[in-house]
C-alpha cells in the first residue's frame, strides 16, 4: 500500500509539543521525517516524568521519525543542514521570529537553495504584529485569545487541562498549512512560507462565542452561557460516588427524553427559561447524587439523550468506542521498564490509505551516519565531523 505522503521528506527542527505532533501525524501517513536535534538531544527528551531513561512525554509525539544530531552553531553543521534542505520538501521549525535568520537559515536564505521548499514556522504570535518576539506558552495564548476567560465558573477563570493552543492552534494548523502548500506547489512548482501562530489558531476556536457576542451585543459571562454551564440541559452533574456525568440535551427531543426519564416532566417547558435554570440545576443535581456514575450510565444506556460519564484517562483508554477506533495503543514492558507505554493512535481515518503507526522511537542521532552517507559524505569525513562536535 502506498501512503499519501510517501516520497515527501520533512526536516523537523521543532521541540516539545506543537511541531513534533504535527510531524508525527505526517510521518504516520508516509512522510520521511528527519528530526534534527542538538548533540544532547531535543529538550523534550528530558522533561519529567521519565520512562526508560527519557521523558515519557517525548514518546507521545516523536514516533516514526529518524534522528540526526547536528550542531547548527558550527559552519560544518550549517553546511550539512543546507545539503539536507536541497533534498527536502518541507522544513518545520518552532523558533521565535529571527532566530533562523541570524543563523543564515531563514526562509529567504533557504529558498535560494531549494525554490520548492515548503517552510513552516510555528510560533506563539506569528511573524508579524507587535507581539511577534514575545515569549509565551499554551496558557498565555489561550488567555490572549479569550479562551481562558470563558473557562471556569463565575468565581474565576480555569486553566485547561489540555494544551488547546499548542495542539489545535499549532500542531493541527501546521499540518493543514503544510498540506495546502504542498498542493499549491503541484500547480506553481514553488514552495512558500507558512506562518502558523498558536494565538491565531486558538482564536479560530471561537466561532460560536463570537457569534453570540456579535448578535447579542453583550460579552459572554463565564459559566452563564448555554454551552458554558448556565443551563440545566447542557451541564455537568455530580453523582453519589463523587464522580461526574455530562448532559448535552440541547435539542428539545433530548431534553424531553431526559426530563421524562429522570422524573421531572414539568421541566420540559422550562428548557430556555433563564430564571428557572438555577432551580433546575440544583434539583437535578440532588437527584443525580442519589446514584453512582456507573448506575446513571446504565440507567440512561438505552436512551438517546446525549448523556455520558466524565471519564479519567484509564477509563477512557478502556472504553469500547476508543478501543474500536484504535485511539489508544499499548507498548508493553516499554524498554524493559516493566511499565506499559500508552500512546495515541492517529485520529485521521482514511479508507484506502490509512495511517501506519509503527511505534518506533529513534535515539539521539541514531540515523546521523545513514543520512550523511546519503548526502555523499565519506566515512572519514563523518568521523572528522564527529570529532569536531559538528555531529553526534
C-alpha positions as CSV (number, residue, x, y, z in Angstrom):
1,X,0.0,0.0,0.0
2,X,1.3,3.4,-0.9
3,X,0.7,6.0,1.8
4,X,-0.4,9.5,0.7
5,X,2.8,11.2,1.8
6,X,5.4,8.7,0.7
7,X,8.2,10.4,-1.1
8,X,7.8,13.6,1.0
9,X,10.9,14.4,3.0
10,X,10.4,16.7,6.1
11,X,13.2,18.3,8.0
12,X,12.0,18.9,11.6
13,X,13.7,21.3,13.9
14,X,10.7,21.6,16.3
15,X,10.7,20.8,20.0
16,X,8.3,19.8,22.8
17,X,4.7,19.5,21.6
18,X,3.3,21.7,18.7
19,X,5.8,20.9,15.9
20,X,6.6,17.3,16.9
21,X,2.9,16.3,17.0
22,X,2.5,17.9,13.5
23,X,5.4,16.0,12.0
24,X,4.3,12.7,13.7
25,X,0.9,12.9,12.1
26,X,2.6,13.4,8.7
27,X,5.0,10.6,9.4
28,X,2.1,8.2,10.1
29,X,0.9,8.8,6.6
30,X,4.3,8.0,5.0
31,X,6.4,11.2,5.1
32,X,10.1,10.7,5.9
33,X,10.7,12.9,8.9
34,X,14.3,13.7,9.8
35,X,14.3,15.1,13.3
36,X,17.3,17.5,13.7
37,X,18.4,17.5,17.3
38,X,21.2,19.2,19.3
39,X,24.0,16.9,20.2
40,X,22.5,16.4,23.7
41,X,19.1,15.7,22.2
42,X,15.8,17.7,21.8
43,X,14.9,19.3,25.2
44,X,11.6,17.4,25.1
45,X,13.5,14.2,25.8
46,X,14.4,15.4,29.3
47,X,11.0,16.5,30.6
48,X,9.6,14.8,33.7
49,X,8.2,12.2,34.2
50,X,10.8,9.7,32.9
51,X,10.2,6.3,31.4
52,X,13.0,4.1,30.1
53,X,15.7,6.8,30.8
54,X,13.9,9.6,28.9
55,X,10.9,11.8,29.2
56,X,7.7,9.9,28.7
57,X,6.1,12.9,27.0
58,X,8.7,12.7,24.2
59,X,7.4,9.3,23.1
60,X,3.9,10.7,22.6
61,X,4.9,12.9,19.7
62,X,8.0,11.5,18.1
63,X,7.3,8.1,16.7
64,X,8.1,7.0,13.2
65,X,10.9,9.6,12.8
66,X,14.7,9.5,12.1
67,X,17.0,11.4,14.4
68,X,20.1,13.3,13.3
69,X,22.2,15.0,16.0
70,X,23.6,18.2,14.4
71,X,25.3,21.3,15.8
72,X,23.9,24.2,13.9
73,X,26.2,26.6,15.7
74,X,29.1,25.3,13.6
75,X,29.8,26.1,10.0
76,X,30.1,22.4,9.2
77,X,26.7,21.8,10.8
78,X,25.1,24.6,8.8
79,X,26.5,23.2,5.5
80,X,25.2,19.7,6.3
81,X,21.8,21.3,7.1
82,X,21.8,23.1,3.7
83,X,22.5,19.9,2.0
84,X,19.5,18.3,3.6
85,X,17.3,21.3,2.6
86,X,18.3,20.8,-1.0
87,X,16.7,17.4,-0.9
88,X,13.7,18.3,1.3
89,X,10.1,19.1,0.6
90,X,9.3,20.6,3.9
91,X,11.1,22.4,6.8
92,X,9.3,22.6,10.1
93,X,10.7,24.9,12.9
94,X,9.4,26.4,16.1
95,X,11.9,29.1,17.0
96,X,10.9,32.7,17.7
97,X,11.0,35.0,14.6
98,X,14.5,36.0,13.7
99,X,16.4,33.0,15.2
100,X,16.8,31.1,11.9
101,X,17.6,34.3,10.0
102,X,20.5,35.0,12.5
103,X,22.0,31.6,11.6
104,X,21.6,32.4,7.9
105,X,18.9,29.7,7.6
106,X,15.7,31.7,7.3
107,X,13.2,31.2,4.5
108,X,14.7,33.8,2.2
109,X,18.1,32.1,2.6
110,X,16.9,28.6,2.1
111,X,14.5,29.2,-0.9
112,X,17.5,30.2,-3.0
113,X,18.9,26.7,-2.3
114,X,15.5,25.0,-2.9
115,X,12.8,27.1,-4.5
116,X,10.3,24.3,-4.0
117,X,10.8,24.2,-0.2
118,X,7.7,24.5,2.0
119,X,8.9,26.3,5.1
120,X,6.6,26.1,8.1
121,X,7.2,28.2,11.1
122,X,5.1,27.6,14.2
123,X,5.3,30.4,16.7
124,X,3.3,31.8,19.6
125,X,2.2,35.1,18.0
126,X,3.2,34.8,14.4
127,X,5.8,36.7,12.2
128,X,4.0,40.0,12.2
129,X,2.5,42.3,14.8
130,X,3.8,43.9,18.0
131,X,3.9,40.6,19.9
132,X,5.9,38.6,17.4
133,X,9.0,38.5,19.7
134,X,7.1,37.9,22.9
135,X,7.7,34.7,24.8
136,X,4.7,32.5,25.7
137,X,3.2,29.1,26.4
138,X,-0.1,27.5,25.9
139,X,-1.8,29.2,28.8
140,X,-0.7,32.6,27.6
141,X,-2.0,32.0,24.0
142,X,-5.3,30.8,25.4
143,X,-5.5,33.7,27.7
144,X,-4.8,36.3,25.0
145,X,-7.3,34.5,22.7
146,X,-10.1,35.0,25.2
147,X,-10.5,31.3,25.8
148,X,-9.2,31.1,29.4
149,X,-11.6,33.9,30.3
150,X,-14.5,31.7,29.2
151,X,-13.4,28.6,31.1
152,X,-14.3,28.0,34.8
153,X,-17.2,29.3,36.9
154,X,-18.4,32.8,38.0
155,X,-15.6,32.9,40.7
156,X,-12.5,32.8,38.5
157,X,-11.2,31.5,35.2
158,X,-9.9,28.0,35.0
159,X,-6.8,26.6,33.2
160,X,-7.5,23.9,30.6
161,X,-6.0,20.5,31.4
162,X,-5.3,20.1,27.7
163,X,-2.9,22.2,25.6
164,X,-5.5,23.5,23.2
165,X,-3.5,26.3,21.7
166,X,-0.4,24.2,21.3
167,X,-2.2,21.3,19.7
168,X,-5.2,22.8,17.9
169,X,-3.7,26.2,17.3
170,X,-0.2,24.9,16.5
171,X,0.1,21.2,15.5
172,X,-3.2,20.8,13.5
173,X,-3.0,24.1,11.8
174,X,0.6,23.4,10.8
175,X,-0.5,20.1,9.3
176,X,-3.1,21.9,7.3
177,X,-0.7,24.7,6.2
178,X,1.9,22.2,5.0
179,X,-0.6,20.1,3.1
180,X,-2.1,23.2,1.4
181,X,1.4,24.5,0.5
182,X,2.3,21.1,-1.0
183,X,-0.9,21.1,-3.0
184,X,-0.2,24.6,-4.3
185,X,3.3,23.5,-5.3
186,X,1.9,21.0,-7.6
187,X,0.4,23.9,-9.6
188,X,3.1,26.6,-9.2
189,X,6.2,24.5,-8.8
190,X,7.2,26.8,-5.9
191,X,7.3,26.3,-2.2
192,X,6.2,29.0,0.2
193,X,6.4,30.3,3.8
194,X,3.8,29.0,6.2
195,X,3.3,31.4,9.2
196,X,1.4,29.4,11.8
197,X,0.6,31.3,15.0
198,X,-0.8,29.4,18.0
199,X,-2.7,32.6,19.1
200,X,-4.3,32.8,15.6
201,X,-5.2,29.1,15.8
202,X,-6.7,29.5,19.3
203,X,-8.9,32.4,18.1
204,X,-10.2,30.2,15.3
205,X,-11.9,28.1,18.0
206,X,-14.3,30.9,18.9
207,X,-16.9,31.0,16.2
208,X,-19.9,30.3,18.5
209,X,-18.6,32.7,21.2
210,X,-18.0,35.5,18.7
211,X,-21.4,34.8,17.1
212,X,-23.2,35.1,20.4
213,X,-21.3,38.3,21.3
214,X,-22.0,39.9,17.9
215,X,-25.7,39.0,17.9
216,X,-26.5,39.9,21.5
217,X,-24.2,42.8,21.9
218,X,-23.1,41.6,25.3
219,X,-19.9,39.8,26.2
220,X,-20.5,36.2,27.3
221,X,-20.3,35.7,31.1
222,X,-18.1,32.8,32.3
223,X,-20.2,29.9,33.5
224,X,-23.5,31.5,32.5
225,X,-24.0,30.7,28.8
226,X,-25.9,27.8,27.2
227,X,-22.6,25.9,26.4
228,X,-20.6,27.0,29.5
229,X,-22.6,25.9,32.5
230,X,-25.5,28.3,32.8
231,X,-28.3,25.9,31.6
232,X,-29.6,22.7,33.0
233,X,-29.8,20.9,29.7
234,X,-26.1,21.3,29.0
235,X,-24.5,20.6,32.3
236,X,-22.1,18.5,34.4
237,X,-23.7,16.9,37.4
238,X,-22.1,15.2,40.4
239,X,-23.1,11.6,41.4
240,X,-23.3,9.7,44.7
241,X,-19.7,8.3,44.4
242,X,-18.0,11.7,43.8
243,X,-17.9,11.2,40.1
244,X,-19.5,13.3,37.3
245,X,-21.7,12.8,34.3
246,X,-22.3,15.1,31.4
247,X,-25.7,16.0,29.8
248,X,-25.8,17.6,26.3
249,X,-29.5,17.7,25.8
250,X,-29.8,20.9,23.7
251,X,-32.3,19.6,21.2
252,X,-35.8,19.6,22.6
253,X,-36.3,15.9,21.9
254,X,-33.2,15.0,24.0
255,X,-34.3,17.3,26.9
256,X,-37.8,15.9,26.8
257,X,-36.4,12.4,27.0
258,X,-34.1,13.2,29.9
259,X,-36.8,15.0,31.9
260,X,-39.3,12.2,31.5
261,X,-36.8,9.5,32.3
262,X,-35.5,11.2,35.4
263,X,-39.0,12.2,36.7
264,X,-39.2,15.9,36.1
265,X,-41.6,16.3,33.1
266,X,-42.5,19.8,34.3
267,X,-39.0,20.9,33.4
268,X,-39.6,20.2,29.7
269,X,-41.2,23.6,29.0
270,X,-38.6,25.5,31.1
271,X,-35.6,24.5,29.0
272,X,-34.8,28.0,27.8
273,X,-36.4,30.0,30.7
274,X,-33.4,31.9,32.2
275,X,-34.8,32.4,35.6
276,X,-35.6,28.7,36.1
277,X,-32.1,27.4,35.3
278,X,-30.6,27.7,38.8
279,X,-33.6,25.9,40.4
280,X,-33.5,23.1,37.8
281,X,-29.7,22.6,38.1
282,X,-29.9,22.4,41.9
283,X,-32.8,19.9,41.8
284,X,-31.4,17.7,39.1
285,X,-28.0,17.7,40.9
286,X,-29.7,16.5,44.1
287,X,-31.4,13.7,42.1
288,X,-28.2,12.7,40.3
289,X,-26.5,12.3,43.7
290,X,-28.8,9.5,44.6
291,X,-27.0,7.1,42.3
292,X,-23.4,6.4,41.3
293,X,-21.9,7.4,38.0
294,X,-22.0,3.8,36.7
295,X,-25.6,3.4,37.8
296,X,-26.7,6.5,36.0
297,X,-24.7,5.5,32.9
298,X,-26.6,2.2,32.9
299,X,-29.9,3.9,33.7
300,X,-29.6,6.0,30.5
301,X,-27.8,3.4,28.4
302,X,-30.8,2.8,26.1
303,X,-31.9,6.5,25.9
304,X,-30.9,8.8,23.0
305,X,-30.4,11.9,25.1
306,X,-26.7,12.9,24.8
307,X,-25.6,11.6,28.1
308,X,-22.0,10.4,29.0
309,X,-19.9,9.9,32.1
310,X,-16.9,12.1,32.7
311,X,-14.0,9.6,32.4
312,X,-10.5,9.7,33.6
313,X,-7.6,8.6,31.3
314,X,-7.7,5.0,32.4
315,X,-11.5,4.8,31.9
316,X,-11.1,6.5,28.5
317,X,-8.4,4.0,27.4
318,X,-10.7,1.1,28.3
319,X,-13.8,2.5,26.6
320,X,-15.1,0.2,23.9
321,X,-15.5,3.0,21.4
322,X,-11.9,4.2,21.9
323,X,-10.7,0.6,21.5
324,X,-12.8,0.1,18.4
325,X,-11.1,3.2,16.8
326,X,-7.6,2.2,17.9
327,X,-7.1,5.5,19.5
328,X,-5.0,4.2,22.5
329,X,-2.2,1.8,21.8
330,X,-0.1,-0.1,24.4
331,X,3.6,-0.8,24.1
332,X,4.0,-3.5,26.7
333,X,7.1,-3.5,29.0
334,X,8.4,-0.4,27.3
335,X,12.2,-0.6,27.1
336,X,12.2,-3.3,29.7
337,X,11.0,-0.9,32.4
338,X,8.1,-3.2,33.5
339,X,5.7,-0.4,32.6
340,X,3.4,-0.1,29.6
341,X,3.6,3.0,27.4
342,X,0.2,4.2,26.4
343,X,0.2,6.3,23.1
344,X,-2.3,7.9,20.9
345,X,-3.5,6.4,17.6
346,X,-3.9,8.6,14.6
347,X,-7.3,10.4,14.5
348,X,-7.5,10.6,10.8
349,X,-9.1,7.5,9.3
350,X,-8.7,7.0,5.5
351,X,-10.4,4.1,3.8
352,X,-7.7,3.3,1.3
353,X,-4.5,4.7,2.7
354,X,-4.8,4.6,6.5
355,X,-2.1,5.8,8.8
356,X,0.6,3.3,9.8
357,X,1.7,3.6,13.4
358,X,5.0,1.8,13.9
359,X,5.8,2.9,17.4
360,X,9.5,3.2,16.6
361,X,11.4,5.9,18.5
362,X,14.9,6.9,17.4
363,X,17.6,7.5,19.9
364,X,19.6,10.8,19.7
365,X,21.5,10.8,16.4
366,X,20.6,7.2,15.6
367,X,20.4,8.0,11.9
368,X,23.1,10.6,11.6
369,X,25.6,8.4,9.7
370,X,22.9,7.0,7.4
371,X,21.7,10.4,6.4
372,X,25.2,11.8,5.9
373,X,26.1,8.8,3.7
374,X,23.0,9.5,1.6
375,X,24.3,13.1,1.2
376,X,27.6,11.7,-0.1
377,X,29.8,12.1,3.0
378,X,32.6,9.6,3.3
379,X,33.3,7.5,6.4
380,X,36.5,9.5,7.1
381,X,34.6,12.8,6.8
382,X,31.9,11.6,9.1
383,X,34.5,10.6,11.7
384,X,36.1,14.0,11.5
385,X,32.8,15.9,11.8
386,X,32.1,13.8,14.9
387,X,35.5,14.6,16.4
388,X,34.8,18.3,15.7
389,X,31.5,18.0,17.5
390,X,29.5,19.1,14.5
391,X,27.5,15.9,14.7
392,X,26.9,13.1,17.2
